[in-house]
Amino acid sequence: MYQIKNQIYLDMTKTQKSALCNFLRALVKKSPEMCMEDILDKFIDDEKYYLEINNPHFEFLQNYLDDDKFIEETMLYLRECRKYYDYKKKQEPLIQAQKEYEKKKRAFLREVKMSKEQPTKKQLYYYDRLCKKYNIEKKELTSKLEARDEIERILNEYSRDFEDING
């Protein structure tokens, strides 16, 4: 897409070209079900309408809208945009899988880090209170990870007992 962008609209300023390309790309993204010819016709009709009512999106297009070269370049760019969005759509499952992998990797690394750190005072205090409450013999906790897992185990085990009694 970027290679095509460098080959089209050569007589426009950089700002004009950028604004027009961004607008066209948004049109393609917004209407995936429309064919390229329909998008181009809609774009040209809309721009002519806005020029007639003296409220154009792009004033500089006034001289270009009927030019065959402009229409040809615009169609070329619209097709490239469609290819880009079709490719991106096909890549979506791969991207989601990569995100999921990265999420699992971060969780694993977080646990590795926790296994090397001393438990916090809050964890130790909470563990101590749980042991007293449920008459459990205390263990020596050596890491944040171990403390978290032990607290979670106690809560799960005794909350089930509590639900069984009340259930």
N, CA and C of each residue as an Amber inpcrd file, in Angstrom:
protein
   501
   0.8420000  -1.1920000   0.0000000   0.0000000   0.0000000   0.0000000
   0.8840000   1.2510000   0.0000000   1.9750000   1.2180000   0.7780000
   2.8290000   2.4080000   0.8870000   3.6090000   2.6540000  -0.3950000
   3.9030000   1.5880000  -1.1140000   4.5890000   1.7330000  -2.3860000
   3.6630000   2.4200000  -3.4000000   2.4040000   2.0200000  -3.4220000
   1.4120000   2.6390000  -4.3210000   1.2210000   4.1080000  -3.9310000
   1.1960000   4.3630000  -2.6440000   0.9710000   5.7270000  -2.1540000
   2.0500000   6.6800000  -2.6810000   3.2680000   6.1860000  -2.8370000
   4.3600000   7.0270000  -3.3470000   4.2620000   7.2660000  -4.8520000
   3.4470000   6.4610000  -5.5440000   3.3560000   6.5710000  -7.0040000
   2.1330000   7.3710000  -7.4680000   1.2240000   7.6890000  -6.5640000
  -0.0170000   8.3620000  -6.9770000  -0.0840000   9.7880000  -6.4410000
  -0.9500000  10.5700000  -7.0460000  -1.2220000  11.9640000  -6.6420000
   0.0690000  12.7760000  -6.5230000   0.9280000  12.6630000  -7.5170000
   2.2340000  13.3120000  -7.4440000   2.1570000  14.8400000  -7.5140000
   1.0750000  15.3780000  -8.0750000   0.9660000  16.8300000  -8.1980000
   0.2650000  17.4720000  -6.9990000  -0.0510000  16.7000000  -5.9860000
  -0.6560000  17.2410000  -4.7620000   0.4340000  17.4720000  -3.7270000
   0.1380000  18.3560000  -2.7780000   1.0930000  18.5490000  -1.6860000
   1.0480000  17.3220000  -0.7740000   2.0540000  17.2250000   0.0610000
   2.1500000  16.0880000   0.9650000   0.9370000  16.0300000   1.9000000
   0.5030000  17.1710000   2.3890000  -0.6390000  17.2450000   3.3040000
  -1.9330000  16.8530000   2.5980000  -2.1340000  17.3690000   1.3810000
  -3.3310000  17.0310000   0.6090000  -3.3940000  15.5350000   0.3330000
  -2.2820000  14.9970000  -0.1100000  -2.2000000  13.5830000  -0.4360000
  -2.4870000  12.7240000   0.8050000  -1.9060000  13.0960000   1.9130000
  -2.0990000  12.3440000   3.1520000  -3.5560000  12.3870000   3.6040000
  -4.1540000  13.5620000   3.5650000  -5.5590000  13.7060000   3.9850000
  -6.4760000  12.8740000   3.0870000  -6.2470000  12.9480000   1.7900000
  -7.0700000  12.1990000   0.8370000  -6.9060000  10.6910000   1.0290000
  -5.6720000  10.2400000   1.1750000  -5.4250000   8.7970000   1.3510000
  -6.0400000   8.2740000   2.6510000  -5.9130000   9.0330000   3.7060000
  -6.5190000   8.6140000   4.9790000  -8.0350000   8.5160000   4.8580000
  -8.6350000   9.4780000   4.1750000 -10.0850000   9.4740000   3.9920000
 -10.5270000   8.2660000   3.1590000  -9.7900000   7.9980000   2.0780000
 -10.1300000   6.8650000   1.2020000  -9.9520000   5.5330000   1.9360000
  -8.8880000   5.4250000   2.7130000  -8.6500000   4.1890000   3.4680000
  -9.7770000   3.9580000   4.4790000 -10.2280000   5.0220000   5.1110000
 -11.3370000   4.9120000   6.0640000 -12.6210000   4.4870000   5.3580000
 -12.8400000   4.9960000   4.1360000 -14.0190000   4.5930000   3.3590000
 -14.0050000   3.0920000   3.0790000 -12.8470000   2.5800000   2.6910000
 -12.7310000   1.1480000   2.3790000 -12.9620000   0.3250000   3.6410000
 -12.3790000   0.7610000   4.7410000 -12.5310000   0.0210000   6.0050000
 -13.9780000   0.0180000   6.4690000 -14.6660000   1.1440000   6.2600000
 -16.0440000   1.3030000   6.7200000 -17.0310000   0.4990000   5.8710000
 -16.6920000   0.2240000   4.6260000 -17.6270000  -0.4770000   3.7460000
 -16.9830000  -1.7120000   3.1220000 -16.7680000  -2.7570000   3.8980000
 -16.1280000  -3.9560000   3.3450000 -16.9990000  -4.7260000   2.3580000
 -18.3120000  -4.4970000   2.4090000 -19.2110000  -5.2480000   1.5220000
 -19.3620000  -4.5840000   0.1530000 -18.9910000  -3.3150000   0.0310000
 -19.1390000  -2.6000000  -1.2470000 -17.9660000  -2.9070000  -2.1760000
 -18.2480000  -2.9220000  -3.4860000 -17.1580000  -3.1260000  -4.4400000
 -16.4260000  -1.7950000  -4.6430000 -15.2300000  -1.8810000  -5.2000000
 -14.3720000  -0.6940000  -5.3520000 -15.0170000   0.3840000  -6.2340000
 -15.6810000  -0.0420000  -7.2910000 -16.3200000   0.9270000  -8.1970000
 -17.4030000   1.7140000  -7.4660000 -18.1780000   1.0190000  -6.6380000
 -19.2360000   1.6950000  -5.8800000 -18.6500000   2.6860000  -4.8730000
 -17.5680000   2.2970000  -4.2290000 -16.9250000   3.2050000  -3.2680000
 -16.3960000   4.4350000  -3.9870000 -15.7600000   4.2260000  -5.1360000
 -15.2360000   5.3570000  -5.9130000 -16.3720000   6.2700000  -6.3740000
 -17.4450000   5.6860000  -6.9150000 -18.5920000   6.4920000  -7.3630000
 -19.1960000   7.2780000  -6.2050000 -19.3530000   6.6290000  -5.0810000
 -19.9190000   7.3040000  -3.9010000 -19.0170000   8.4570000  -3.4620000
 -17.7190000   8.2120000  -3.4330000 -16.7640000   9.2440000  -3.0440000
 -16.8420000  10.4480000  -3.9790000 -16.8150000  10.1910000  -5.2730000
 -16.8450000  11.2900000  -6.2490000 -18.1750000  12.0350000  -6.1880000
 -19.2790000  11.3030000  -6.0940000 -20.5930000  11.9510000  -5.9910000
 -20.6840000  12.8100000  -4.7300000 -20.2100000  12.2890000  -3.6190000
 -20.2390000  13.0550000  -2.3680000 -19.3970000  14.3160000  -2.4670000
 -18.2140000  14.1840000  -3.0320000 -17.3390000  15.3570000  -3.1380000
 -17.9340000  16.4110000  -4.0750000 -18.5470000  15.9770000  -5.1670000
 -19.2050000  16.9280000  -6.0740000 -20.3590000  17.6310000  -5.3610000
 -21.1240000  16.8700000  -4.5990000 -22.2410000  17.4430000  -3.8520000
 -21.7380000  18.4940000  -2.8580000 -20.6920000  18.1470000  -2.1070000
 -20.1690000  19.0920000  -1.1160000 -19.5430000  20.3230000  -1.7750000
 -18.9720000  20.1590000  -2.9580000 -18.4580000  21.3240000  -3.6830000
 -19.6080000  22.2360000  -4.1270000 -20.7200000  21.6270000  -4.5560000
 -21.8840000  22.4140000  -4.9960000 -22.4670000  23.2370000  -3.8590000
 -22.4820000  22.7070000  -2.6850000 -23.0720000  23.4530000  -1.5530000
 -22.0150000  24.2870000  -0.8190000 -20.8440000  24.4180000  -1.4310000
 -19.7390000  25.2240000  -0.8880000 -19.2750000  24.7770000   0.4970000
 -19.2160000  23.4720000   0.6980000 -18.7340000  22.9220000   1.9590000
 -17.9040000  21.6570000   1.6770000 -16.8360000  21.7860000   0.8640000
 -16.0940000  20.5920000   0.4460000 -15.2180000  20.0230000   1.5620000
 -15.0520000  18.7120000   1.5260000 -14.0870000  18.0680000   2.4220000
 -12.6760000  18.4680000   1.9940000 -12.4860000  18.4270000   0.6750000
 -11.1780000  18.7000000   0.0970000 -11.3570000  19.7130000  -1.0350000
 -11.0940000  20.9800000  -0.7650000 -11.2640000  22.0240000  -1.7860000
 -10.3740000  21.7830000  -2.9960000  -9.1810000  21.2610000  -2.7430000
  -8.2120000  21.0570000  -3.8200000  -8.6740000  20.0240000  -4.8460000
  -9.6970000  19.2200000  -4.5300000 -10.1760000  18.2000000  -5.4780000
 -11.0490000  18.7750000  -6.5860000 -11.4230000  20.0170000  -6.4790000
 -12.3140000  20.6380000  -7.4520000 -11.8000000  20.4420000  -8.8830000
 -10.5100000  20.5450000  -9.0670000  -9.9220000  20.4080000 -10.4090000
  -9.6430000  18.9630000 -10.7880000  -9.7260000  18.0470000  -9.8480000
  -9.3340000  16.6600000 -10.0900000 -10.5070000  15.7100000 -10.3350000
 -11.6750000  16.0120000  -9.8300000 -12.7710000  15.0360000  -9.7950000
 -13.1620000  14.4560000 -11.1550000 -12.9820000  15.2080000 -12.2190000
 -13.3370000  14.7090000 -13.5540000 -12.1210000  14.2240000 -14.3490000
 -10.9670000  14.2610000 -13.7340000  -9.7210000  13.8690000 -14.4030000
  -9.5850000  12.3400000 -14.4000000  -9.3490000  11.7640000 -15.5840000
  -9.2310000  10.3000000 -15.7050000  -8.0340000   9.7630000 -14.9290000
  -6.9510000  10.4910000 -14.9310000  -5.7520000  10.0480000 -14.2020000
  -6.0500000   9.9820000 -12.6980000  -6.7420000  10.9830000 -12.1810000
  -7.1030000  10.9970000 -10.7590000  -8.0020000   9.7960000 -10.4210000
  -8.9790000   9.5380000 -11.2840000  -9.9030000   8.4160000 -11.0470000
  -9.1480000   7.0860000 -11.0900000  -8.2340000   6.9680000 -12.0410000
  -7.4450000   5.7380000 -12.1570000  -6.5520000   5.5340000 -10.9180000
  -5.8850000   6.6040000 -10.4720000  -5.0240000   6.5130000  -9.2920000
  -5.8320000   6.2200000  -8.0290000  -7.0030000   6.8190000  -7.9460000
  -7.8610000   6.5910000  -6.7850000  -8.3320000   5.1380000  -6.7490000
  -8.7100000   4.6080000  -7.9050000  -9.1330000   3.2120000  -7.9760000
  -7.9850000   2.2840000  -7.5890000  -6.7840000   2.5830000  -8.0600000
  -5.6080000   1.7980000  -7.7010000  -5.3870000   1.8090000  -6.1860000
  -5.5090000   2.9750000  -5.5880000  -5.3100000   3.0870000  -4.1360000
  -6.4180000   2.3560000  -3.3640000  -7.6520000   2.4820000  -3.8300000
  -8.7670000   1.7820000  -3.1680000  -8.5520000   0.2630000  -3.2010000
  -8.0800000  -0.2470000  -4.3300000  -7.8180000  -1.6940000  -4.4340000
  -6.7160000  -2.1260000  -3.4700000  -5.6850000  -1.3090000  -3.3560000
  -4.6020000  -1.6240000  -2.4230000  -5.1140000  -1.6260000  -0.9790000
  -5.9730000  -0.6760000  -0.6780000  -6.5580000  -0.6230000   0.6710000
  -7.3790000  -1.8770000   0.9460000  -8.1460000  -2.3060000  -0.0290000
  -8.9610000  -3.5120000   0.1400000  -8.0710000  -4.7310000   0.3660000
  -6.9870000  -4.8310000  -0.4110000  -6.0460000  -5.9430000  -0.2200000
  -5.4800000  -5.9150000   1.1970000  -5.1280000  -4.7190000   1.6400000
  -4.5560000  -4.5600000   2.9780000  -5.5380000  -5.0300000   4.0540000
  -6.7860000  -4.6010000   3.9630000  -7.7760000  -4.9800000   4.9830000
  -8.1750000  -6.4510000   4.8830000  -8.2100000  -7.0030000   3.6800000
  -8.4700000  -8.4380000   3.5340000  -7.3430000  -9.2510000   4.1660000
  -6.1090000  -8.8330000   3.9230000  -4.9560000  -9.5140000   4.5120000
  -4.9980000  -9.4240000   6.0340000  -5.3140000  -8.2320000   6.5120000
  -5.3730000  -8.0210000   7.9640000  -6.4550000  -8.9000000   8.5910000
  -7.5750000  -9.0480000   7.9070000  -8.6630000  -9.8780000   8.4120000
  -8.2460000 -11.3510000   8.4700000  -7.5000000 -11.7920000   7.4550000
  -7.0120000 -13.1790000   7.4380000  -5.9920000 -13.4150000   8.5530000
  -5.2580000 -12.3780000   8.9330000  -4.2290000 -12.5000000   9.9630000
  -4.8020000 -12.4570000  11.3870000  -6.0710000 -12.0730000  11.5150000
  -6.6820000 -11.8950000  12.8400000  -6.5400000 -13.1170000  13.7580000
  -6.8340000 -14.3480000  13.3110000  -6.6660000 -15.5000000  14.2190000
  -5.2190000 -15.6750000  14.6850000  -4.2800000 -15.4110000  13.7910000
  -2.8730000 -15.5110000  14.1420000  -2.4910000 -14.4600000  15.1840000
  -2.9900000 -13.2640000  14.9980000  -2.7050000 -12.1770000  15.9330000
  -3.3060000 -12.4920000  17.3030000  -4.5320000 -13.0120000  17.3120000
  -5.1710000 -13.3750000  18.5860000  -4.3990000 -14.4870000  19.2950000
  -3.9260000 -15.4630000  18.5270000  -3.1390000 -16.5490000  19.1120000
  -1.8400000 -16.0060000  19.6990000  -1.2170000 -15.0790000  19.0020000
   0.0150000 -14.4670000  19.4930000  -0.2420000 -13.6930000  20.7860000
  -1.3500000 -12.9540000  20.8380000  -1.6970000 -12.2080000  22.0520000
  -1.9200000 -13.1530000  23.2200000  -2.6070000 -14.2550000  22.9660000
  -2.8660000 -15.2430000  24.0140000  -1.5560000 -15.8550000  24.5200000
  -0.6630000 -16.1550000  23.5850000   0.6370000 -16.6960000  23.9640000
   1.4070000 -15.7020000  24.8390000   1.4130000 -14.4400000  24.4310000
   2.1150000 -13.4000000  25.1990000   1.5110000 -13.2400000  26.5870000
   0.1960000 -13.3500000  26.6860000  -0.4850000 -13.2450000  27.9730000
  -0.0440000 -14.3810000  28.9050000  -0.0020000 -15.6070000  28.3750000
   0.4380000 -16.7610000  29.1660000   1.9010000 -16.6170000  29.5710000
   2.6960000 -16.1010000  28.6600000   4.1230000 -15.9070000  28.9370000
   4.3200000 -14.8990000  30.0660000   3.5660000 -13.7870000  30.0330000
   3.6640000 -12.7840000  31.0950000   3.2480000 -13.3680000  32.4400000
   2.1680000 -14.1740000  32.4370000   1.7060000 -14.8040000  33.6810000
   2.7730000 -15.7470000  34.2270000   3.3910000 -16.5300000  33.3500000
   4.4500000 -17.4470000  33.7760000   5.6260000 -16.6760000  34.3710000
   6.0510000 -15.6150000  33.6900000   7.1800000 -14.8250000  34.1760000
   6.8610000 -14.1370000  35.4970000   5.6050000 -13.7200000  35.6580000
   5.1670000 -13.1060000  36.9160000   5.2930000 -14.1290000  38.0530000
   4.8960000 -15.3760000  37.7740000   4.9900000 -16.4260000  38.7980000
   6.4400000 -16.7620000  39.1130000   7.2950000 -16.7870000  38.1020000
   8.7160000 -17.0450000  38.3380000   9.2880000 -15.9600000  39.2510000
   8.9280000 -14.7180000  38.9610000   9.4120000 -13.6030000  39.7810000
   8.8990000 -13.7340000  41.2190000   7.6020000 -14.0910000  41.3460000
   7.0160000 -14.2390000  42.6870000   7.6830000 -15.3750000  43.4650000
   8.1180000 -16.4140000  42.7690000   8.7250000 -17.5600000  43.4550000
  10.0920000 -17.2000000  44.0410000  10.6890000 -16.1030000  43.5970000
  12.0130000 -15.6940000  44.0790000  11.9390000 -14.5780000  45.1210000
  10.7350000 -14.0300000  45.3490000  10.5910000 -12.9320000  46.3100000
  10.0400000 -13.4420000  47.6330000  10.4100000 -12.7580000  48.6860000
   9.9040000 -13.0930000  50.0180000   8.4250000 -12.7380000  50.1080000
   7.6480000 -13.4880000  50.8940000   6.2240000 -13.1390000  51.0460000
   6.0790000 -11.7840000  51.7470000   5.0180000 -11.0670000  51.4160000
   4.8030000  -9.7440000  52.0090000   4.2470000  -9.8890000  53.4220000
   4.3210000  -8.8140000  54.1720000   3.7820000  -8.8190000  55.5400000
   2.2810000  -9.0780000  55.5250000   1.6070000  -8.4970000  54.5300000
   0.1620000  -8.7140000  54.4110000  -0.1560000 -10.1900000  54.1900000
   0.6000000 -10.8290000  53.3000000   0.3820000 -12.2480000  53.0260000
   0.6020000 -13.0810000  54.2920000   1.6950000 -12.7830000  54.9730000
   2.0090000 -13.5430000  56.1920000   0.9310000 -13.3420000  57.2560000
   0.4860000 -12.0960000  57.4120000  -0.5460000 -11.7930000  58.4000000
  -1.8500000 -12.5080000  58.0360000  -2.2430000 -12.4220000  56.7790000
  -3.4880000 -13.0530000  56.3260000  -3.4080000 -14.5700000  56.4910000
  -2.2730000 -15.1420000  56.1370000  -2.0760000 -16.5880000  56.2850000
  -2.1750000 -16.9790000  57.7630000  -1.5460000 -16.1900000  58.6130000
  -1.5860000 -16.4410000  60.0600000  -3.0230000 -16.4110000  60.5730000
  -3.7940000 -15.4200000  60.1630000  -5.2010000 -15.2900000  60.5920000
  -6.0380000 -16.4690000  60.0990000  -5.8240000 -16.8860000  58.8490000
  -6.5620000 -18.0300000  58.3110000  -6.2290000 -19.3090000  59.0940000
  -4.9530000 -19.4910000  59.4140000  -4.5520000 -20.6840000  60.1690000
  -5.2040000 -20.7070000  61.5410000  -5.2690000 -19.5630000  62.1860000
  -5.9260000 -19.4900000  63.5100000  -7.4260000 -19.7410000  63.3810000
  -8.0240000 -19.1290000  62.3760000  -9.4730000 -19.2450000  62.1940000
  -9.8940000 -20.6900000  61.9530000  -9.1390000 -21.4170000  61.1240000
  -9.5270000 -22.7730000  60.7480000  -8.7240000 -23.8540000  61.4810000
  -7.9510000 -23.4520000  62.5030000  -7.1330000 -24.3900000  63.2870000
  -6.2320000 -25.2510000  62.4030000  -5.4620000 -24.5750000  61.5830000
  -4.5460000 -25.2670000  60.6730000  -3.1250000 -25.0560000  61.1860000
  -2.3080000 -26.0850000  61.0610000  -0.9120000 -25.9570000  61.4550000
  -0.1830000 -25.1210000  60.4070000   0.5600000 -24.1190000  60.8610000
   1.2550000 -23.2060000  59.9460000   2.4900000 -23.8600000  59.3350000
   2.7340000 -23.5160000  58.0830000   3.9510000 -23.9350000  57.3860000
   4.8540000 -22.7170000  57.2510000   6.1080000 -22.9710000  56.9750000
   7.0460000 -21.8810000  56.7090000   6.9000000 -21.4850000  55.2380000
   6.4710000 -20.2720000  54.9900000   6.2840000 -19.7990000  53.6110000
   7.5620000 -19.1230000  53.1400000   8.0780000 -19.5730000  52.0000000
   9.3650000 -19.0570000  51.5300000   9.2680000 -18.0600000  50.3780000
   8.0970000 -17.9640000  49.7500000   7.9840000 -17.0440000  48.6150000
   6.5670000 -16.4820000  48.5210000   6.4590000 -15.4150000  47.7560000
   5.1370000 -14.8250000  47.5040000   4.2280000 -15.8380000  46.8130000
   4.8010000 -16.5760000  45.8720000   4.0300000 -17.5590000  45.1190000
   3.4940000 -18.6440000  46.0450000   4.3450000 -19.1420000  46.9020000
   3.9170000 -20.1900000  47.8410000   2.8350000 -19.6530000  48.7720000
   3.0100000 -18.4210000  49.2500000   2.0170000 -17.8070000  50.1390000
   0.6830000 -17.6470000  49.4150000   0.7370000 -17.1510000  48.2150000
  -0.5000000 -16.9790000  47.4390000  -1.2110000 -18.3110000  47.2420000
  -0.4510000 -19.3230000  46.8280000  -1.0490000 -20.6300000  46.5690000
  -1.6180000 -21.2520000  47.8420000  -0.9190000 -21.1130000  48.9500000
  -1.3720000 -21.6960000  50.2140000  -2.6470000 -20.9900000  50.7040000
  -2.6660000 -19.6760000  50.6120000  -3.8650000 -18.9090000  51.0120000
  -5.0470000 -19.3010000  50.1270000  -4.8000000 -19.4090000  48.8420000
  -5.8500000 -19.7960000  47.8930000  -6.3710000 -21.1980000  48.2090000
  -5.4650000 -22.1170000  48.5260000  -5.8500000 -23.4900000  48.8570000
  -6.7490000 -23.5120000  50.0960000  -6.3560000 -22.7640000  51.1090000
  -7.1430000 -22.7220000  52.3530000  -8.5250000 -22.1470000  52.0770000
  -8.5620000 -21.0420000  51.3690000  -9.8520000 -20.4030000  51.0760000
 -10.7580000 -21.3330000  50.2830000 -10.2040000 -21.9960000  49.2790000
 -11.0150000 -22.9100000  48.4660000 -11.5050000 -24.0950000  49.2860000
 -10.6340000 -24.6700000  50.0630000 -10.9870000 -25.8490000  50.8430000
 -12.0510000 -25.5300000  51.8940000 -11.8640000 -24.4590000  52.6140000
 -12.7840000 -24.1500000  53.7010000 -14.0380000 -23.4300000  53.2230000
 -13.9800000 -22.7800000  52.0840000 -15.2140000 -22.1680000  51.5570000
 -16.1420000 -23.2610000  51.0480000 -15.5950000 -24.3530000  50.5230000
 -16.4240000 -25.4860000  50.1020000 -17.0940000 -26.1250000  51.3260000
 -16.3120000 -26.2770000  52.4090000 -16.8940000 -26.8390000  53.6430000
 -17.9950000 -25.9460000  54.1610000 -17.7860000 -24.6360000  54.0870000
 -18.7650000 -23.6750000  54.5470000 -20.0360000 -23.7550000  53.7010000
 -19.8740000 -23.9150000  52.3610000 -21.0270000 -24.0410000  51.4620000
 -21.7760000 -25.3330000  51.7200000 -21.0500000 -26.4290000  52.0200000
 -21.6980000 -27.7060000  52.3040000 -22.5690000 -27.6230000  53.5660000
 -22.0740000 -26.9240000  54.5720000 -22.8290000 -26.7840000  55.8260000
 -24.0850000 -25.9430000  55.5910000 -23.9460000 -24.8550000  54.8480000
 -25.0750000 -23.9390000  54.6120000 -25.9420000 -24.3600000  53.4430000
 -25.4070000 -25.1970000  52.5890000 -26.0940000 -25.5460000  51.3420000
 -27.1660000 -26.5130000  51.5360000
